[in-house]
């Protein structure tokens, strides 16, 4: 009797939406190169025309950087959208099974918030693709901002519906297992709402229409506060359970979810600050931006150390990255590396450089940027490694003779 080969991804989990999320995050890390390393006068972000101009007048090194960045954006954006479609199809089928019904009665029900999280990321990815590859996009961008806001609000409403189903069940029927909450998995909904919020903050920073900027400020603030409240409560509940029961080895990667959450909230805050400066006369001070980014980055480092300590003590990599065990939660390890790299770029360029503390493209600049690039490279390898383990060709077990 021969057993059929089976891949880990053949057993579906909504945490596989994090595979799409990680790929989308990596496309953002490549966009950071273009955003901070080439001139883009007239707007906050680089667009196709800026990239072509920089390529035409730049050195061979600059041209090589642009080609690698554009290739990275294209490859990981494609992977993001491919994995998103795969997840949506698999989730639709899985939601009709008995396994989904059982899942919806456990703490893990909140994992379905990975879906709106991935959807919001993919909208951001589409926006990056438009800026980088579509000529003349900026001439019609003011027409796109309302459409983008409507899309993000629709995703946000869907996220509230999903999270409301979870909260409504546990707050009226009970059944939340506090002992099994020995991780930071319940912070995932906060991450989803924050991703919606950062998308809504884009018009605040980029639009020249005060009304659109004001709407972006108000809506993004709502999702900012929603994410903050959920994160604080979930962190306290998770820490309390971990102190009593120890961290769950399989879900230990969630301990670093604060890192990408802070990256998203940090960018959201920068977008709001720029919008307030451009439209409402608020001062945009380089020193204040530096301190704000330093605070976000400091907490990121603290949680990276905290999560790293637990993961190393539990031997997570030996079991789930290189051993015989597989967990879709391993994709949660991609987000912290991506979030740290992105925020590091902002800290260096919008913090240290704009405050006049280091020279742009000087030795100190590149030494610090190397930290972000190493984190980015490590996450590229991790995505490749996890995709091979979870989605690659399964090894067919040897035939077992019938007795």
C-alpha positions as CSV (number, residue, x, y, z in Angstrom):
1,X,0.0,0.0,0.0
2,X,1.5,3.4,-1.0
3,X,0.9,6.6,0.9
4,X,0.3,9.8,-1.0
5,X,2.8,12.6,-0.7
6,X,1.6,15.5,1.4
7,X,2.8,19.0,1.9
8,X,2.3,21.0,5.1
9,X,0.2,23.5,3.1
10,X,-2.2,20.7,2.1
11,X,-3.6,21.0,5.7
12,X,-4.9,24.6,5.5
13,X,-4.6,27.2,8.2
14,X,-5.5,30.9,7.9
15,X,-1.9,31.6,9.1
16,X,-0.9,30.9,5.6
17,X,-2.1,34.4,4.8
18,X,1.1,35.4,6.6
19,X,3.0,33.9,3.6
20,X,1.4,36.5,1.3
21,X,2.0,39.2,3.9
22,X,5.7,38.4,4.2
23,X,6.2,38.5,0.4
24,X,4.4,41.8,0.3
25,X,6.5,43.2,3.1
26,X,9.7,42.2,1.1
27,X,8.4,44.2,-1.9
28,X,8.2,47.2,0.5
29,X,11.8,46.7,1.6
30,X,13.0,47.0,-2.0
31,X,10.8,50.1,-2.4
32,X,12.7,51.6,0.5
33,X,15.8,51.7,-1.7
34,X,14.1,53.8,-4.3
35,X,12.3,56.0,-1.8
36,X,15.4,56.9,0.2
37,X,18.2,56.6,-2.4
38,X,17.0,58.5,-5.5
39,X,15.7,62.1,-5.8
40,X,12.0,62.6,-6.1
41,X,11.3,66.3,-6.1
42,X,7.8,67.5,-6.0
43,X,6.3,64.5,-4.1
44,X,7.0,62.5,-0.9
45,X,7.5,59.2,-2.8
46,X,9.3,58.3,-6.0
47,X,7.3,57.5,-9.1
48,X,8.1,56.0,-12.5
49,X,9.4,59.3,-13.9
50,X,11.8,59.8,-11.0
51,X,13.2,56.3,-11.3
52,X,13.8,56.7,-15.1
53,X,15.5,60.0,-14.5
54,X,17.7,58.6,-11.8
55,X,18.6,55.7,-14.0
56,X,19.5,57.9,-17.0
57,X,21.8,60.2,-15.0
58,X,23.1,57.8,-12.4
59,X,26.3,55.9,-12.1
60,X,26.6,52.2,-12.9
61,X,26.1,51.5,-9.2
62,X,22.9,53.5,-9.1
63,X,21.6,51.9,-12.2
64,X,22.4,48.4,-10.8
65,X,20.6,49.4,-7.5
66,X,17.5,50.5,-9.4
67,X,17.4,47.4,-11.5
68,X,17.7,45.1,-8.4
69,X,15.0,47.2,-6.6
70,X,12.6,47.0,-9.4
71,X,13.2,43.3,-9.9
72,X,12.7,42.7,-6.2
73,X,9.5,44.7,-6.2
74,X,8.2,42.8,-9.2
75,X,9.1,39.3,-7.9
76,X,7.8,39.7,-4.4
77,X,4.7,41.6,-5.5
78,X,3.8,38.7,-7.8
79,X,4.4,36.2,-5.0
80,X,2.3,38.3,-2.7
81,X,-0.7,38.4,-5.1
82,X,-0.2,34.7,-6.0
83,X,-0.3,33.6,-2.4
84,X,-3.2,35.9,-1.6
85,X,-5.3,34.3,-4.4
86,X,-4.2,30.8,-3.2
87,X,-5.2,31.6,0.4
88,X,-8.6,33.1,-0.6
89,X,-9.5,30.0,-2.6
90,X,-8.3,27.6,0.1
91,X,-10.1,29.6,2.8
92,X,-13.4,29.6,0.9
93,X,-13.3,25.8,0.7
94,X,-12.0,25.3,4.2
95,X,-14.7,27.5,5.7
96,X,-17.3,25.0,4.7
97,X,-15.7,22.1,6.5
98,X,-16.3,20.6,10.0
99,X,-12.7,21.5,10.8
100,X,-13.5,25.2,10.4
101,X,-16.5,24.8,12.7
102,X,-14.3,23.4,15.4
103,X,-11.7,26.0,14.8
104,X,-14.3,28.7,15.3
105,X,-14.9,27.6,18.9
106,X,-11.3,28.0,20.0
107,X,-8.8,30.8,20.8
108,X,-7.4,30.4,17.3
109,X,-10.6,31.8,15.7
110,X,-8.9,35.3,15.8
111,X,-6.3,33.9,13.3
112,X,-8.8,34.7,10.5
113,X,-7.7,38.3,11.0
114,X,-4.7,37.4,9.0
115,X,-7.0,37.6,6.0
116,X,-7.9,41.4,6.2
117,X,-4.2,41.9,7.2
118,X,-3.0,40.3,4.0
119,X,-5.7,42.1,1.9
120,X,-4.6,45.5,3.2
121,X,-1.0,44.7,2.5
122,X,-1.8,43.7,-1.1
123,X,-3.6,47.0,-1.7
124,X,-0.4,48.7,-0.6
125,X,1.6,46.4,-2.9
126,X,-0.6,47.4,-5.8
127,X,0.0,51.1,-5.0
128,X,3.8,50.5,-5.0
129,X,3.5,48.6,-8.4
130,X,1.7,51.6,-9.8
131,X,4.2,54.1,-8.6
132,X,7.2,52.1,-9.8
133,X,6.0,50.8,-13.2
134,X,3.1,52.9,-14.4
135,X,4.1,56.1,-16.3
136,X,2.0,59.2,-15.5
137,X,0.3,57.7,-12.5
138,X,1.0,60.8,-10.4
139,X,-1.1,62.9,-12.8
140,X,-4.3,61.0,-11.8
141,X,-3.3,60.0,-8.3
142,X,-5.9,62.4,-6.7
143,X,-8.6,60.3,-8.4
144,X,-7.1,57.1,-7.0
145,X,-6.9,58.2,-3.4
146,X,-10.7,58.2,-2.9
147,X,-10.9,54.7,-4.4
148,X,-8.0,53.5,-2.2
149,X,-9.7,54.9,0.9
150,X,-13.0,53.2,0.0
151,X,-11.1,49.9,-0.5
152,X,-9.3,50.2,2.9
153,X,-12.5,51.2,4.7
154,X,-14.2,48.1,3.2
155,X,-11.4,45.9,4.4
156,X,-11.6,47.6,7.8
157,X,-15.3,47.0,8.0
158,X,-14.8,43.3,7.1
159,X,-12.0,43.1,9.7
160,X,-14.5,44.4,12.3
161,X,-17.1,41.9,11.2
162,X,-14.6,39.0,11.6
163,X,-13.2,40.3,14.9
164,X,-16.7,41.0,16.2
165,X,-17.6,37.4,15.6
166,X,-14.7,36.3,17.7
167,X,-15.3,38.8,20.5
168,X,-19.1,38.3,20.4
169,X,-18.6,34.6,21.0
170,X,-16.1,34.7,23.8
171,X,-17.8,37.7,25.6
172,X,-21.3,36.2,25.5
173,X,-20.6,32.4,25.5
174,X,-17.2,32.3,27.3
175,X,-14.9,29.5,26.4
176,X,-11.7,31.6,25.9
177,X,-8.9,29.3,27.2
178,X,-6.6,31.6,29.1
179,X,-4.1,28.8,29.7
180,X,-3.8,28.3,26.0
181,X,-3.3,32.0,25.4
182,X,0.4,31.7,26.2
183,X,1.6,33.6,23.2
184,X,0.9,37.0,21.5
185,X,-1.4,35.5,18.8
186,X,-4.2,37.7,20.0
187,X,-2.2,40.8,18.9
188,X,-2.8,39.7,15.2
189,X,-6.1,41.6,15.0
190,X,-4.3,44.8,16.1
191,X,-1.8,44.3,13.3
192,X,-4.7,44.0,10.8
193,X,-6.3,47.2,11.9
194,X,-2.9,49.0,11.9
195,X,-2.3,47.9,8.3
196,X,-5.7,49.3,7.3
197,X,-4.8,52.5,9.2
198,X,-1.5,53.0,7.4
199,X,-3.2,52.7,4.1
200,X,-5.8,55.3,5.1
201,X,-3.0,57.6,6.2
202,X,-1.4,57.7,2.7
203,X,-3.8,60.4,1.4
204,X,-3.0,62.5,4.5
205,X,0.7,62.5,3.5
206,X,0.4,62.5,-0.3
207,X,-2.8,64.2,-1.3
208,X,-2.9,67.9,-2.2
209,X,-6.6,68.1,-1.5
210,X,-7.1,69.2,2.2
211,X,-10.5,67.4,2.5
212,X,-9.0,64.1,1.4
213,X,-6.0,64.7,3.8
214,X,-8.4,65.4,6.6
215,X,-10.4,62.3,6.0
216,X,-7.2,60.3,5.9
217,X,-6.1,61.7,9.2
218,X,-9.4,61.0,10.9
219,X,-9.9,57.5,9.6
220,X,-6.3,56.5,10.1
221,X,-6.5,57.8,13.7
222,X,-9.5,55.6,14.4
223,X,-7.7,52.5,13.2
224,X,-4.5,53.6,15.0
225,X,-6.4,53.8,18.3
226,X,-8.2,50.5,17.6
227,X,-4.9,48.7,17.0
228,X,-3.3,50.3,20.1
229,X,-6.2,49.2,22.4
230,X,-6.3,45.7,21.2
231,X,-2.5,45.3,21.3
232,X,-2.2,46.5,24.9
233,X,-5.0,44.2,26.2
234,X,-3.8,41.2,24.2
235,X,-0.2,41.7,25.4
236,X,-1.2,41.8,29.1
237,X,-3.4,38.7,28.7
238,X,-0.6,36.9,26.8
239,X,2.1,37.8,29.3
240,X,0.0,36.7,32.2
241,X,-0.6,33.3,30.6
242,X,3.1,32.9,29.6
243,X,4.2,33.7,33.2
244,X,2.0,30.9,34.5
245,X,2.3,28.3,31.7
246,X,5.4,29.2,29.7
247,X,5.3,30.2,26.1
248,X,3.7,27.8,23.6
249,X,6.7,26.4,21.5
250,X,4.7,26.3,18.2
251,X,3.3,29.8,18.5
252,X,6.4,31.4,20.0
253,X,7.0,33.4,16.7
254,X,4.0,35.6,17.7
255,X,6.1,37.0,20.5
256,X,7.8,39.2,17.9
257,X,4.6,40.5,16.3
258,X,5.0,43.8,18.1
259,X,8.0,44.5,15.8
260,X,6.0,44.8,12.5
261,X,3.1,46.3,14.3
262,X,5.4,49.2,15.5
263,X,6.8,49.6,12.0
264,X,3.3,50.1,10.6
265,X,2.3,52.4,13.4
266,X,5.5,54.3,13.0
267,X,4.9,54.9,9.2
268,X,1.3,55.8,10.0
269,X,2.5,58.5,12.5
270,X,5.0,59.9,10.0
271,X,2.3,60.1,7.3
272,X,0.0,61.9,9.7
273,X,2.7,64.3,10.8
274,X,3.5,65.2,7.2
275,X,-0.1,65.7,6.4
276,X,-0.6,68.0,9.4
277,X,2.4,70.0,8.3
278,X,1.4,70.3,4.7
279,X,-2.3,71.2,5.2
280,X,-2.9,72.4,8.7
281,X,0.2,74.5,9.6
282,X,1.6,72.0,12.2
283,X,5.4,72.2,12.5
284,X,7.3,69.2,11.2
285,X,10.5,69.2,13.3
286,X,13.4,66.9,12.4
287,X,14.3,66.5,16.1
288,X,10.9,65.4,17.0
289,X,10.8,62.9,14.1
290,X,14.1,61.5,15.2
291,X,13.0,61.0,18.7
292,X,9.7,59.4,17.6
293,X,11.4,57.0,15.3
294,X,14.0,56.2,18.0
295,X,11.2,55.3,20.4
296,X,9.6,52.9,17.9
297,X,12.9,51.4,17.0
298,X,13.9,50.9,20.6
299,X,10.8,49.0,21.4
300,X,11.3,46.9,18.3
301,X,14.8,45.9,19.5
302,X,13.5,45.1,23.0
303,X,10.9,42.7,21.6
304,X,13.3,41.2,19.1
305,X,15.6,40.3,22.1
306,X,12.6,39.1,24.1
307,X,11.3,36.8,21.3
308,X,14.8,35.7,20.4
309,X,15.5,34.6,23.9
310,X,12.4,32.4,24.0
311,X,12.8,31.0,20.5
312,X,16.4,30.0,21.2
313,X,15.7,28.5,24.6
314,X,12.9,26.4,23.1
315,X,15.0,25.4,20.1
316,X,12.3,26.6,17.7
317,X,14.5,26.7,14.6
318,X,15.8,23.2,15.2
319,X,12.2,21.9,15.3
320,X,10.2,24.0,12.9
321,X,12.7,25.4,10.4
322,X,15.2,22.6,10.0
323,X,13.6,19.6,11.7
324,X,10.7,17.3,10.9
325,X,8.0,19.5,12.3
326,X,6.2,22.2,10.3
327,X,4.0,25.1,11.4
328,X,2.3,27.8,9.3
329,X,3.0,30.1,12.3
330,X,6.7,30.0,11.1
331,X,5.7,32.7,8.6
332,X,5.2,35.0,11.5
333,X,9.0,35.2,11.7
334,X,9.2,37.0,8.4
335,X,7.2,40.1,9.5
336,X,9.6,41.2,12.3
337,X,12.7,41.1,10.1
338,X,10.8,43.1,7.4
339,X,9.3,45.5,9.9
340,X,12.7,46.1,11.5
341,X,14.4,46.7,8.1
342,X,11.7,49.2,7.0
343,X,11.7,51.2,10.2
344,X,15.5,51.2,10.2
345,X,15.5,52.9,6.8
346,X,13.1,55.5,8.1
347,X,15.2,56.1,11.2
348,X,18.4,56.6,9.2
349,X,16.9,58.8,6.5
350,X,14.0,60.6,8.1
351,X,15.6,60.7,11.5
352,X,19.4,60.8,11.5
353,X,20.0,62.4,8.1
354,X,17.2,65.0,8.2
355,X,18.3,66.0,11.7
356,X,21.8,66.6,10.4
357,X,23.5,64.0,12.6
358,X,25.0,61.9,9.7
359,X,25.8,62.7,6.1
360,X,23.6,61.0,3.5
361,X,25.6,58.3,1.7
362,X,28.5,58.7,4.1
363,X,30.4,55.9,5.9
364,X,28.1,56.0,8.9
365,X,25.1,56.0,6.7
366,X,26.1,52.9,4.9
367,X,27.2,51.1,8.1
368,X,23.8,51.6,9.6
369,X,22.0,50.9,6.3
370,X,23.9,47.6,6.2
371,X,22.0,46.5,9.3
372,X,18.7,47.0,7.4
373,X,20.0,45.2,4.3
374,X,21.2,42.2,6.3
375,X,17.8,41.9,7.9
376,X,16.2,42.2,4.5
377,X,18.5,39.5,3.0
378,X,17.8,37.2,5.9
379,X,14.0,37.5,5.4
380,X,14.4,36.8,1.6
381,X,16.2,33.6,2.5
382,X,13.6,32.7,5.2
383,X,10.7,33.2,2.7
384,X,12.4,31.0,0.2
385,X,13.1,28.4,2.8
386,X,9.6,28.3,4.3
387,X,8.0,28.3,0.8
388,X,10.1,25.3,-0.1
389,X,9.2,23.5,3.1
390,X,5.4,24.3,3.0
391,X,4.6,24.6,-0.7
392,X,7.4,22.7,-2.4
393,X,7.2,19.2,-3.9
394,X,6.3,16.7,-1.2
395,X,8.5,13.7,-0.7
396,X,6.6,10.5,-1.2
397,X,7.0,8.2,1.7
398,X,8.3,4.7,1.0
399,X,5.7,2.1,0.3
400,X,4.5,0.3,3.5
401,X,3.9,-3.4,2.8
402,X,0.4,-4.6,3.7
403,X,0.3,-7.1,6.6
